[in-house]
Amino acid sequence: MRQEAPDSVSTALNRLIATAIARNGGWLPFDRFMALALYAPGLGYYAHGSRKFGLFPASGSDFVTAPELSPHFGLALARQVRQALDACACDEVWEFGAGSGALAAQLLDALGERVRRYAIVDVSGALRARQRERLAGHATRVRWVDVLPDALAGVVLGNEVLDAMPVQLLHRDADRWLERGVVVQGDGFAFADRPTALRPPVDVVTALGAGSTIEVHRQAHAFVATLGERLSRGAAFFIDYGFPEAEYYHPQRSGGTLMCHRAHRADSDPLSDVGAKDITAHVDFTGIALAAQGVGMTVIGYTSQARFLLNCGILDGLEGAGPVEIARAQKLLNEHEMGELFKVIGFAKGCDFEPIGFASGDRRHRL
């Protein structure tokens, strides 16, 4: 049975957003709307207690992530993490947006005492509580962090975290780009466009015609840049759905990639049922790579999730597995499921090594 957010929570969130719109002159940039819809304390989608992650709609969940789908995701990733820890002489792992704690549990089980401390950065108090419960057996090594230290050394991980960072929207009319924001309309919300100095990547200006809508990922770029500035020695791996810039801003994708998820179904209307569903945008991996390089990180690999997991030996772990276990792991690899849509990008700073996850099928030349 689904655990919907109480009506009182939805009503309070709508009121909060309407107040923010009024205080901003009757129009709110979409990234600020998205931030409130997802992360407003106690009210946003990730801040209240409804269940988010699960295999099937009957569980009351909205979507499934790779570590929830199969423990072999974490077991394969652990091989890459171990190599990076050894190469960079580190013993800490930092995970951003740890969800249900499934990936952390898989990695801690697989890596054992090789990880002295596992730090989790998660803005959701509700999810932190579930993580504490799931990771109780590793309590001596796990800590939750609210603020990044000035310097850190270790391996940084983010599985489906970049896609949930608020994005700005640009809409093109006949001859100019406008920023898309949100206004109050009746009892709900509507889109409204305003002139802006904000611009998309240069080559996109002429590639996309009138009526096109795209996302601009300033918050994700700022996050990666801040992380790179604080990382004194170590590596970072991000797994998410997305494309390199040339594919992301392709004319055939003129409607953008903004999507909502609820009860394992997708829709494209972020202004309805606010707080009751996830809002995401695909990742522009070229922009992420440039943000990392700008603060001294080296791009050490970029490939599909399927190729990364195969390079990390996921098939070895499936020897002797049962049919259900194999079928679920196969969803991580199948091109028409998670295998191709999801990509993995890796960075390093202060250490040099050849990551096993990108040993074959590296696509850095396409970024």
PASE-269248 format. One record per residue: x, y, z of N, C-alpha, C in turn; residue number from 1. Coordinates in pm, whole numbers, plus 50000, padded with zeros to 5 digits. Layout:
BEGIN
KEVO   n.xx   n.yy   n.zz  ca.xx  ca.yy  ca.zz   c.xx   c.yy   c.zz  num
KEVO      X      Y      Z      X      Y      Z      X      Y      Z  NUM
...
//
This chain:
BEGIN
KEVO   n.xx   n.yy   n.zz  ca.xx  ca.yy  ca.zz   c.xx   c.yy   c.zz  num
KEVO  50083  49881  50000  50000  50000  50000  50087  50125  50000    1
KEVO  50051  50221  49917  50128  50344  49910  50110  50426  50037    2
KEVO  50220  50486  50080  50217  50576  50195  50224  50718  50142    3
KEVO  50110  50774  50107  50107  50908  50051  50137  51011  50161    4
KEVO  50192  51123  50119  50208  51233  50213  50070  51278  50258    5
KEVO  50050  51306  50386  49919  51351  50434  49874  51477  50361    6
KEVO  49742  51494  50348  49689  51612  50281  49739  51739  50347    7
KEVO  49757  51733  50479  49803  51851  50550  49943  51891  50504    8
KEVO  50028  51790  50472  50162  51818  50423  50156  51881  50285    9
KEVO  50074  51826  50196  50061  51881  50061  50007  52023  50065   10
KEVO  49907  52044  50149  49849  52178  50161  49951  52277  50213   11
KEVO  50027  52236  50314  50128  52324  50371  50239  52354  50271   12
KEVO  50278  52254  50191  50382  52276  50090  50333  52372  49982   13
KEVO  50210  52354  49936  50155  52446  49836  50150  52588  49890   14
KEVO  50114  52600  50018  50108  52733  50078  50247  52794  50087   15
KEVO  50346  52712  50124  50484  52759  50134  50535  52809  49999   16
KEVO  50509  52732  49894  50554  52771  49761  50482  52896  49714   17
KEVO  50351  52904  49738  50275  53023  49699  50328  53147  49769   18
KEVO  50365  53133  49895  50421  53246  49970  50555  53288  49909   19
KEVO  50638  53188  49874  50768  53219  49812  50750  53290  49679   20
KEVO  50649  53250  49602  50620  53316  49475  50579  53461  49499   21
KEVO  50490  53482  49595  50443  53617  49625  50559  53707  49670   22
KEVO  50646  53654  49753  50758  53733  49803  50860  53765  49694   23
KEVO  50856  53687  49586  50949  53711  49476  50882  53788  49362   24
KEVO  50777  53861  49394  50712  53943  49293  50613  53870  49205   25
KEVO  50567  53753  49249  50466  53680  49173  50521  53579  49075   26
KEVO  50652  53560  49074  50715  53466  48979  50838  53406  49045   27
KEVO  50852  53275  49040  50963  53206  49104  51039  53125  49000   28
KEVO  51172  53142  48989  51249  53060  48895  51226  52912  48923   29
KEVO  51228  52830  48819  51193  52690  48837  51287  52618  48933   30
KEVO  51415  52652  48935  51506  52581  49025  51468  52603  49171   31
KEVO  51419  52721  49205  51376  52746  49342  51246  52671  49373   32
KEVO  51157  52664  49275  51035  52585  49291  51070  52438  49314   33
KEVO  51160  52386  49232  51199  52246  49242  51265  52217  49376   34
KEVO  51347  52309  49425  51413  52290  49554  51310  52280  49666   35
KEVO  51208  52364  49664  51105  52358  49767  51021  52231  49752   36
KEVO  50986  52196  49629  50903  52077  49606  50971  51949  49654   37
KEVO  51103  51945  49643  51175  51824  49681  51230  51828  49823   38
KEVO  51274  51946  49869  51356  51949  49990  51308  52043  50100   39
KEVO  51194  52109  50085  51144  52194  50193  51134  52110  50322   40
KEVO  51196  52155  50432  51201  52075  50555  51063  52026  50600   41
KEVO  51052  51894  50612  50930  51832  50661  50817  51825  50560   42
KEVO  50831  51892  50445  50720  51902  50350  50755  51851  50211   43
KEVO  50878  51876  50164  50918  51837  50030  50918  51686  50012   44
KEVO  50921  51645  49885  50912  51502  49853  51015  51419  49929   45
KEVO  51139  51464  49933  51242  51387  50002  51247  51413  50152   46
KEVO  51166  51504  50201  51173  51543  50341  51062  51483  50427   47
KEVO  50958  51429  50365  50854  51365  50446  50869  51214  50442   48
KEVO  50786  51146  50515  50812  51004  50544  50760  50902  50447   49
KEVO  50703  50940  50332  50652  50839  50239  50767  50756  50182   50
KEVO  50736  50634  50144  50839  50546  50089  50872  50587  49946   51
KEVO  51001  50589  49914  51045  50628  49780  51094  50510  49699   52
KEVO  51172  50420  49762  51247  50318  49690  51186  50180  49712   53
KEVO  51174  50103  49603  51123  49968  49614  51116  49903  49478   54
KEVO  51101  49771  49476  51101  49699  49350  50974  49716  49269   55
KEVO  50858  49720  49338  50731  49720  49268  50636  49822  49328   56
KEVO  50535  49868  49251  50437  49964  49303  50365  49911  49428   57
KEVO  50346  49779  49436  50275  49723  49550  50346  49749  49682   58
KEVO  50476  49780  49675  50551  49808  49798  50521  49948  49851   59
KEVO  50447  50028  49772  50420  50164  49812  50528  50260  49769   60
KEVO  50621  50212  49685  50734  50294  49642  50703  50366  49511   61
KEVO  50794  50458  49475  50777  50535  49352  50871  50493  49241   62
KEVO  50989  50442  49276  51087  50401  49174  51188  50308  49239   63
KEVO  51265  50241  49154  51368  50150  49203  51504  50202  49158   64
KEVO  51602  50195  49246  51740  50229  49211  51821  50101  49199   65
KEVO  51937  50112  49138  52019  49994  49111  52050  49911  49235   66
KEVO  52094  49970  49347  52124  49888  49465  52000  49823  49526   67
KEVO  51883  49885  49507  51760  49822  49554  51722  49704  49465   68
KEVO  51756  49716  49337  51721  49612  49241  51805  49488  49262   69
KEVO  51935  49506  49283  52024  49391  49297  52145  49425  49383   70
KEVO  52179  49340  49479  52299  49363  49560  52427  49351  49478   71
KEVO  52418  49292  49359  52536  49276  49275  52585  49411  49219   72
KEVO  52499  49511  49222  52542  49645  49184  52649  49693  49283   73
KEVO  52620  49686  49411  52715  49728  49512  52839  49642  49518   74
KEVO  52823  49512  49496  52939  49422  49499  53037  49453  49386   75
KEVO  52982  49485  49268  53070  49520  49155  53135  49656  49179   76
KEVO  53056  49753  49224  53111  49886  49250  53219  49880  49358   77
KEVO  53204  49789  49453  53302  49777  49562  53441  49746  49508   78
KEVO  53450  49672  49399  53581  49641  49341  53649  49768  49291   79
KEVO  53569  49858  49230  53626  49984  49185  53664  50074  49303   80
KEVO  53580  50074  49405  53609  50156  49523  53736  50108  49591   81
KEVO  53751  49978  49604  53872  49923  49668  53997  49963  49591   82
KEVO  53992  49952  49458  54109  49991  49379  54143  50138  49400   83
KEVO  54040  50224  49402  54064  50367  49420  54117  50397  49560   84
KEVO  54064  50330  49661  54115  50350  49798  54262  50313  49807   85
KEVO  54297  50201  49744  54438  50157  49748  54527  50254  49671   86
KEVO  54484  50294  49552  54566  50380  49467  54586  50518  49528   87
KEVO  54487  50566  49601  54494  50700  49658  54532  50698  49806   88
KEVO  54564  50580  49858  54606  50565  49998  54505  50630  50092   89
KEVO  54377  50594  50075  54268  50649  50157  54193  50536  50227   90
KEVO  54117  50571  50328  54034  50472  50396  53894  50525  50428   91
KEVO  53853  50633  50360  53719  50689  50379  53639  50685  50250   92
KEVO  53508  50660  50264  53414  50669  50153  53310  50774  50190   93
KEVO  53280  50859  50095  53177  50961  50112  53066  50934  50012   94
KEVO  52945  50913  50061  52831  50892  49970  52733  51007  49983   95
KEVO  52695  51064  49870  52597  51172  49866  52463  51114  49823   96
KEVO  52355  51151  49895  52223  51103  49861  52213  50953  49873   97
KEVO  52225  50901  49996  52236  50756  50017  52104  50681  50012   98
KEVO  51994  50752  49987  51865  50684  49969  51825  50600  50088   99
KEVO  51795  50475  50062  51752  50383  50168  51870  50327  50247  100
KEVO  51991  50353  50201  52110  50295  50266  52152  50163  50206  101
KEVO  52083  50120  50099  52113  49989  50039  52255  49984  49984  102
KEVO  52297  50087  49912  52432  50085  49854  52537  50088  49963  103
KEVO  52517  50170  50064  52613  50178  50175  52629  50041  50241  104
KEVO  52518  49972  50263  52524  49840  50325  52601  49741  50238  105
KEVO  52576  49745  50108  52646  49653  50017  52796  49681  50016  106
KEVO  52833  49808  50012  52975  49843  50007  53044  49810  50139  107
KEVO  52982  49841  50249  53043  49813  50379  53061  49663  50401  108
KEVO  52962  49585  50360  52975  49439  50371  53089  49388  50285  109
KEVO  53100  49441  50163  53200  49391  50069  53341  49437  50105  110
KEVO  53354  49560  50152  53487  49617  50175  53539  49593  50317  111
KEVO  53453  49560  50407  53497  49527  50543  53581  49637  50605  112
KEVO  53688  49597  50671  53771  49693  50744  53856  49781  50653  113
KEVO  53847  49759  50520  53921  49847  50430  53868  49990  50438  114
KEVO  53742  50003  50482  53682  50136  50502  53678  50167  50651  115
KEVO  53757  50266  50690  53760  50305  50832  53639  50390  50867  116
KEVO  53599  50476  50774  53486  50564  50800  53405  50582  50673  117
KEVO  53274  50571  50687  53180  50587  50576  53092  50707  50609  118
KEVO  53112  50816  50537  53039  50940  50563  52923  50954  50464  119
KEVO  52806  50986  50517  52688  51004  50434  52642  51149  50442  120
KEVO  52620  51209  50326  52566  51345  50318  52427  51334  50256  121
KEVO  52324  51362  50334  52186  51349  50285  52102  51457  50352  122
KEVO  52034  51537  50273  51956  51647  50328  51824  51603  50390  123
KEVO  51784  51479  50367  51655  51430  50414  51665  51366  50551  124
KEVO  51601  51427  50650  51598  51368  50783  51524  51236  50784  125
KEVO  51416  51225  50704  51339  51101  50699  51424  50987  50644  126
KEVO  51502  51015  50539  51586  50911  50482  51704  50878  50574  127
KEVO  51755  50977  50644  51864  50950  50740  51818  50848  50844  128
KEVO  51696  50862  50890  51644  50769  50991  51640  50627  50937  129
KEVO  51599  50611  50813  51595  50477  50752  51736  50423  50730  130
KEVO  51827  50512  50694  51966  50471  50675  52026  50422  50807  131
KEVO  52000  50493  50915  52053  50453  51047  52003  50314  51084  132
KEVO  51877  50288  51057  51821  50158  51089  51885  50048  51005  133
KEVO  51901  50073  50877  51956  49972  50787  52104  49947  50814  134
KEVO  52176  50050  50856  52321  50039  50874  52361  50022  51020  135
KEVO  52267  49980  51102  52295  49966  51246  52413  49873  51272  136
KEVO  52428  49771  51189  52538  49677  51208  52675  49734  51177  137
KEVO  52676  49851  51114  52803  49918  51080  52815  50052  51153  138
KEVO  52744  50065  51264  52731  50194  51332  52865  50255  51371  139
KEVO  52965  50174  51400  53093  50229  51446  53171  50297  51333  140
KEVO  53134  50268  51208  53209  50326  51095  53131  50430  51016  141
KEVO  53000  50439  51039  52916  50528  50960  52889  50656  51038  142
KEVO  52896  50767  50969  52856  50895  51029  52780  50976  50925  143
KEVO  52695  51066  50973  52617  51154  50886  52672  51295  50899  144
KEVO  52691  51360  50788  52760  51488  50783  52667  51594  50724  145
KEVO  52661  51710  50787  52580  51820  50737  52661  51919  50654  146
KEVO  52788  51933  50687  52873  52031  50621  53003  51963  50577  147
KEVO  53044  51989  50453  53170  51933  50404  53287  51996  50477  148
KEVO  53389  51918  50510  53510  51977  50569  53585  52059  50465  149
KEVO  53677  52141  50510  53756  52222  50416  53840  52135  50324  150
KEVO  53879  52017  50373  53958  51924  50291  53918  51782  50326  151
KEVO  53910  51698  50226  53878  51557  50251  53961  51470  50158  152
KEVO  53988  51350  50203  54059  51250  50122  53978  51121  50127  153
KEVO  53951  51066  50011  53872  50944  50008  53809  50922  49873  154
KEVO  53716  50827  49869  53642  50796  49748  53500  50849  49764  155
KEVO  53457  50931  49670  53325  50994  49674  53232  50922  49577  156
KEVO  53109  50898  49621  53012  50827  49539  52880  50902  49534  157
KEVO  52814  50897  49421  52680  50952  49407  52601  50871  49307  158
KEVO  52506  50793  49356  52420  50715  49267  52284  50782  49259  159
KEVO  52248  50829  49140  52123  50902  49119  52110  51020  49216  160
KEVO  52213  51100  49224  52208  51221  49306  52210  51347  49219  161
KEVO  52285  51346  49110  52293  51465  49025  52159  51496  48958  162
KEVO  52081  51392  48924  51954  51414  48854  51850  51483  48942  163
KEVO  51868  51475  49074  51771  51534  49167  51810  51673  49213  164
KEVO  51916  51730  49155  51955  51867  49190  51873  51965  49107  165
KEVO  51820  52070  49171  51733  52165  49100  51797  52223  48975  166
KEVO  51717  52238  48872  51764  52291  48744  51687  52417  48708  167
KEVO  51752  52504  48634  51683  52617  48574  51630  52574  48438  168
KEVO  51520  52636  48396  51461  52605  48266  51472  52726  48174  169
KEVO  51510  52700  48050  51511  52802  47946  51416  52760  47835  170
KEVO  51339  52856  47788  51245  52831  47678  51273  52931  47567  171
KEVO  51277  52881  47445  51310  52968  47331  51184  53009  47256  172
KEVO  51165  53140  47242  51058  53185  47154  51118  53210  47015  173
KEVO  51061  53295  46935  51106  53310  46796  51252  53352  46784  174
KEVO  51301  53438  46872  51436  53490  46853  51517  53507  46981  175
KEVO  51472  53454  47093  51547  53472  47218  51513  53362  47317  176
KEVO  51602  53349  47417  51580  53255  47526  51517  53327  47644  177
KEVO  51418  53265  47706  51349  53317  47823  51366  53218  47938  178
KEVO  51373  53269  48060  51378  53176  48173  51236  53140  48214  179
KEVO  51215  53012  48233  51082  52963  48271  51072  52955  48423  180
KEVO  50966  53011  48475  50942  53008  48618  50800  52964  48648  181
KEVO  50760  52981  48773  50631  52931  48819  50552  53046  48882  182
KEVO  50422  53052  48851  50331  53149  48909  50212  53075  48969  183
KEVO  50140  53144  49056  50017  53088  49112  49906  53104  49011  184
KEVO  49829  52997  48991  49713  53003  48901  49598  52928  48968  185
KEVO  49498  53001  49013  49388  52939  49085  49437  52874  49213  186
KEVO  49404  52746  49229  49449  52672  49347  49582  52600  49323  187
KEVO  49639  52620  49204  49763  52549  49171  49869  52642  49116  188
KEVO  49952  52586  49027  50064  52661  48971  50066  52648  48819  189
KEVO  50135  52742  48755  50149  52740  48609  50286  52793  48573  190
KEVO  50332  52759  48452  50458  52811  48402  50438  52952  48346  191
KEVO  50542  53033  48360  50544  53166  48298  50689  53199  48264  192
KEVO  50711  53263  48151  50846  53292  48103  50879  53440  48117  193
KEVO  51007  53467  48146  51054  53605  48159  51187  53622  48087  194
KEVO  51216  53744  48039  51347  53770  47979  51458  53741  48079  195
KEVO  51573  53697  48028  51683  53659  48116  51816  53677  48046  196
KEVO  51918  53697  48128  52055  53702  48075  52116  53562  48072  197
KEVO  52046  53465  48131  52095  53327  48133  52097  53270  47992  198
KEVO  52204  53198  47960  52217  53140  47826  52257  52993  47835  199
KEVO  52214  52914  47738  52256  52774  47730  52396  52765  47670  200
KEVO  52453  52644  47660  52581  52630  47591  52576  52696  47453  201
KEVO  52687  52757  47411  52689  52841  47291  52634  52770  47168  202
KEVO  52677  52646  47144  52637  52579  47021  52490  52539  47021  203
KEVO  52425  52548  47137  52284  52512  47143  52195  52623  47089  204
KEVO  52244  52745  47094  52161  52860  47057  52105  52846  46917  205
KEVO  52186  52801  46825  52139  52788  46687  52085  52649  46656  206
KEVO  52116  52551  46740  52073  52414  46712  51927  52391  46744  207
KEVO  51875  52461  46845  51737  52440  46888  51650  52556  46843  208
KEVO  51534  52523  46788  51447  52625  46732  51344  52676  46830  209
KEVO  51255  52761  46781  51149  52819  46862  51062  52710  46924  210
KEVO  51023  52731  47049  50941  52634  47120  51020  52533  47201  211
KEVO  51153  52536  47190  51238  52442  47263  51248  52480  47410  212
KEVO  51256  52380  47495  51277  52399  47638  51392  52311  47682  213
KEVO  51486  52368  47757  51602  52292  47803  51629  52322  47949  214
KEVO  51711  52236  48010  51753  52256  48149  51895  52311  48154  215
KEVO  51922  52392  48254  52056  52442  48281  52092  52396  48423  216
KEVO  52207  52331  48435  52241  52258  48559  52342  52333  48646  217
KEVO  52315  52455  48678  52411  52533  48756  52438  52475  48893  218
KEVO  52336  52423  48959  52356  52370  49095  52442  52244  49093  219
KEVO  52419  52157  48996  52500  52036  48986  52644  52071  48956  220
KEVO  52666  52169  48867  52802  52211  48835  52870  52271  48958  221
KEVO  52797  52352  49033  52853  52413  49153  52886  52307  49259  222
KEVO  52801  52207  49270  52826  52098  49364  52955  52025  49329  223
KEVO  52972  51989  49202  53092  51918  49160  53217  52005  49179  224
KEVO  53204  52133  49148  53318  52223  49165  53358  52236  49312  225
KEVO  53260  52250  49399  53289  52259  49543  53354  52131  49593  226
KEVO  53301  52018  49549  53358  51890  49588  53503  51880  49542  227
KEVO  53529  51918  49417  53664  51912  49364  53761  52003  49438  228
KEVO  53713  52119  49479  53798  52211  49556  53834  52153  49692  229
KEVO  53741  52080  49754  53765  52026  49887  53841  51893  49884  230
KEVO  53837  51823  49771  53902  51693  49762  54053  51712  49746  231
KEVO  54127  51679  49848  54272  51694  49841  54338  51573  49776  232
KEVO  54281  51456  49797  54334  51333  49738  54223  51229  49734  233
KEVO  54201  51172  49617  54099  51070  49609  54035  51060  49472  234
KEVO  53921  50996  49468  53849  50974  49343  53700  50993  49367  235
KEVO  53627  51018  49260  53481  51035  49269  53416  50964  49153  236
KEVO  53304  50897  49182  53230  50825  49079  53082  50861  49092  237
KEVO  53023  50904  48980  52881  50939  48978  52811  50851  48875  238
KEVO  52699  50790  48918  52619  50704  48832  52482  50768  48818  239
KEVO  52439  50791  48695  52311  50858  48675  52268  50843  48530  240
KEVO  52143  50879  48503  52097  50876  48364  52122  51011  48300  241
KEVO  52167  51008  48176  52199  51131  48107  52278  51107  47980  242
KEVO  52332  51216  47926  52398  51212  47797  52514  51313  47794  243
KEVO  52605  51300  47699  52701  51408  47673  52627  51524  47607  244
KEVO  52688  51641  47607  52621  51763  47563  52559  51752  47424  245
KEVO  52631  51694  47328  52582  51688  47191  52452  51609  47180  246
KEVO  52435  51509  47266  52311  51431  47267  52205  51496  47355  247
KEVO  52250  51555  47464  52157  51616  47559  52078  51729  47494  248
KEVO  52149  51815  47423  52085  51931  47361  52059  51909  47212  249
KEVO  52027  51787  47177  51998  51753  47038  51862  51811  46998  250
KEVO  51847  51860  46874  51719  51917  46831  51600  51824  46851  251
KEVO  51622  51693  46843  51511  51599  46862  51469  51588  47008  252
KEVO  51549  51646  47099  51513  51647  47241  51474  51789  47281  253
KEVO  51396  51854  47197  51365  51996  47214  51271  52024  47331  254
KEVO  51211  51920  47388  51123  51940  47502  51194  51929  47634  255
KEVO  51325  51905  47631  51400  51888  47755  51386  51747  47811  256
KEVO  51434  51727  47933  51434  51593  47992  51364  51588  48127  257
KEVO  51302  51698  48168  51238  51703  48299  51132  51594  48310  258
KEVO  51134  51520  48422  51043  51408  48438  51009  51389  48586  259
KEVO  50888  51338  48610  50843  51307  48746  50818  51158  48759  260
KEVO  50835  51107  48882  50816  50963  48906  50728  50942  49028  261
KEVO  50629  50855  49010  50536  50824  49118  50474  50688  49092  262
KEVO  50478  50601  49193  50420  50467  49181  50473  50393  49059  263
KEVO  50603  50411  49030  50671  50344  48919  50612  50384  48783  264
KEVO  50556  50502  48778  50510  50560  48653  50572  50698  48637  265
KEVO  50591  50737  48511  50653  50866  48483  50551  50962  48422  266
KEVO  50566  51090  48454  50487  51192  48389  50573  51317  48375  267
KEVO  50528  51413  48297  50610  51530  48267  50552  51659  48325  268
KEVO  50470  51648  48430  50406  51766  48488  50452  51788  48632  269
KEVO  50559  51866  48652  50610  51888  48787  50523  51981  48871  270
KEVO  50423  52046  48810  50342  52144  48882  50219  52083  48947  271
KEVO  50191  51956  48921  50076  51890  48983  50123  51795  49093  272
KEVO  50039  51775  49192  50069  51684  49304  50207  51714  49362  273
KEVO  50232  51840  49386  50363  51883  49433  50393  51823  49570  274
KEVO  50511  51764  49582  50551  51699  49706  50517  51553  49712  275
KEVO  50433  51507  49621  50391  51367  49621  50466  51283  49520  276
KEVO  50556  51346  49442  50631  51270  49342  50769  51332  49323  277
KEVO  50859  51251  49271  50995  51294  49245  50998  51382  49120  278
KEVO  51091  51476  49115  51115  51559  48998  51262  51546  48963  279
KEVO  51292  51510  48839  51431  51489  48799  51457  51546  48661  280
KEVO  51585  51561  48630  51628  51595  48494  51751  51512  48464  281
KEVO  51763  51466  48340  51880  51391  48299  52006  51477  48316  282
KEVO  52120  51412  48329  52246  51480  48356  52318  51512  48224  283
KEVO  52368  51634  48215  52457  51673  48105  52599  51641  48151  284
KEVO  52651  51527  48112  52780  51481  48161  52897  51566  48110  285
KEVO  52880  51631  47997  52985  51721  47950  53002  51837  48047  286
KEVO  52891  51895  48090  52897  52005  48186  52957  51962  48318  287
KEVO  52924  51841  48363  52980  51789  48488  53132  51771  48473  288
KEVO  53175  51719  48360  53319  51699  48338  53393  51831  48336  289
KEVO  53337  51932  48270  53402  52062  48264  53410  52128  48401  290
KEVO  53304  52113  48481  53305  52170  48616  53415  52105  48700  291
KEVO  53433  51974  48685  53536  51903  48760  53676  51943  48715  292
KEVO  53695  51950  48584  53826  51989  48532  53863  52131  48572  293
KEVO  53764  52216  48586  53789  52354  48622  53847  52373  48760  294
KEVO  53836  52271  48845  53892  52281  48981  54003  52178  49003  295
KEVO  54061  52129  48894  54179  52045  48905  54157  51895  48912  296
KEVO  54034  51850  48894  54011  51706  48889  54034  51655  48747  297
KEVO  54080  51532  48735  54102  51467  48607  53988  51371  48579  298
KEVO  53934  51377  48458  53832  51279  48418  53902  51148  48386  299
KEVO  53875  51046  48465  53945  50917  48448  53861  50814  48375  300
KEVO  53738  50849  48340  53657  50755  48264  53513  50799  48253  301
KEVO  53449  50753  48146  53306  50779  48123  53255  50667  48034  302
KEVO  53155  50596  48082  53102  50484  48004  52961  50452  48049  303
KEVO  52900  50353  47985  52766  50311  48024  52772  50231  48153  304
KEVO  52660  50227  48224  52655  50148  48347  52683  50002  48318  305
KEVO  52630  49950  48208  52651  49810  48174  52799  49779  48158  306
KEVO  52868  49861  48080  53011  49836  48056  53090  49851  48185  307
KEVO  53056  49950  48266  53126  49970  48393  53112  49848  48484  308
KEVO  52990  49798  48498  52966  49684  48587  53032  49557  48533  309
KEVO  53029  49540  48402  53096  49424  48343  53247  49432  48366  310
KEVO  53304  49551  48349  53446  49569  48376  53481  49539  48522  311
KEVO  53386  49568  48610  53409  49546  48754  53376  49403  48798  312
KEVO  53345  49316  48702  53328  49174  48733  53194  49133  48788  313
KEVO  53087  49202  48747  52956  49167  48800  52916  49024  48765  314
KEVO  52959  48975  48648  52921  48839  48608  52985  48733  48697  315
KEVO  53105  48762  48749  53170  48666  48839  53086  48642  48963  316
KEVO  53022  48749  49011  52940  48735  49131  52810  48663  49108  317
KEVO  52772  48644  48982  52645  48579  48951  52659  48429  48928  318
KEVO  52780  48377  48935  52799  48233  48918  52726  48158  49029  319
KEVO  52640  48069  48989  52564  47991  49085  52440  48059  49138  320
KEVO  52411  48181  49089  52293  48253  49136  52166  48193  49077  321
KEVO  52054  48214  49146  51926  48164  49099  51868  48249  48988  322
KEVO  51761  48203  48921  51705  48275  48806  51651  48413  48840  323
KEVO  51588  48428  48957  51534  48560  48994  51648  48658  49018  324
KEVO  51750  48614  49087  51866  48697  49115  51935  48740  48986  325
KEVO  51949  48647  48893  52012  48677  48764  51926  48775  48684  326
KEVO  51795  48754  48684  51705  48840  48608  51711  48984  48658  327
KEVO  51717  49000  48788  51723  49136  48844  51857  49203  48812  328
KEVO  51964  49126  48822  52095  49182  48788  52102  49216  48640  329
KEVO  52035  49137  48558  52037  49161  48414  51975  49296  48379  330
KEVO  51879  49342  48459  51818  49472  48434  51919  49585  48447  331
KEVO  52024  49563  48526  52130  49662  48538  52212  49673  48411  332
KEVO  52208  49567  48329  52296  49556  48212  52224  49571  48079  333
KEVO  52098  49536  48074  52027  49538  47946  52023  49678  47885  334
KEVO  52050  49686  47758  52056  49815  47691  51923  49888  47695  335
KEVO  51810  49814  47689  51679  49877  47686  51627  49908  47826  336
KEVO  51705  49873  47929  51666  49906  48066  51767  50005  48124  337
KEVO  51845  49964  48226  51935  50059  48290  52076  50060  48229  338
KEVO  52108  49957  48153  52245  49939  48107  52301  50050  48023  339
KEVO  52221  50107  47933  52270  50211  47843  52226  50351  47885  340
KEVO  52105  50366  47936  52058  50499  47976  52144  50555  48088  341
KEVO  52183  50470  48183  52267  50514  48294  52413  50514  48253  342
KEVO  52483  50618  48296  52626  50630  48267  52703  50643  48398  343
KEVO  52832  50618  48390  52922  50634  48504  53036  50726  48461  344
KEVO  53063  50828  48541  53176  50916  48515  53265  50916  48638  345
KEVO  53395  50914  48614  53491  50906  48724  53591  51020  48719  346
KEVO  53634  51066  48837  53733  51172  48850  53838  51130  48952  347
KEVO  53955  51189  48941  54061  51167  49040  54134  51297  49064  348
KEVO  54192  51307  49183  54272  51425  49217  54377  51383  49319  349
KEVO  54501  51417  49291  54609  51387  49385  54657  51244  49381  350
KEVO  54608  51165  49288  54655  51026  49273  54631  50985  49128  351
KEVO  54706  50885  49084  54702  50845  48944  54686  50694  48936  352
KEVO  54583  50647  48864  54563  50504  48846  54473  50481  48726  353
KEVO  54471  50358  48677  54387  50319  48565  54265  50245  48619  354
KEVO  54151  50309  48630  54034  50248  48695  53981  50127  48618  355
KEVO  53955  50020  48690  53908  49898  48627  53771  49916  48561  356
KEVO  53689  50005  48617  53554  50024  48564  53549  50078  48423  357
KEVO  53660  50139  48378  53664  50197  48244  53769  50128  48157  358
KEVO  53807  50006  48195  53913  49935  48125  53879  49912  47978  359
KEVO  53753  49893  47946  53710  49884  47807  53580  49962  47792  360
KEVO  53558  50015  47673  53437  50090  47645  53436  50232  47699  361
KEVO  53553  50287  47727  53562  50425  47776  53514  50521  47666  362
KEVO  53429  50617  47703  53371  50710  47606  53410  50856  47634  363
KEVO  53521  50880  47696  53559  51017  47725  53566  51103  47600  364
KEVO  53598  51041  47488  53608  51118  47363  53474  51173  47317  365
KEVO  53365  51126  47377  53232  51172  47337  53178  51282  47428  366
KEVO  53252  51314  47531  53206  51419  47622  53216  51557  47557  367
//
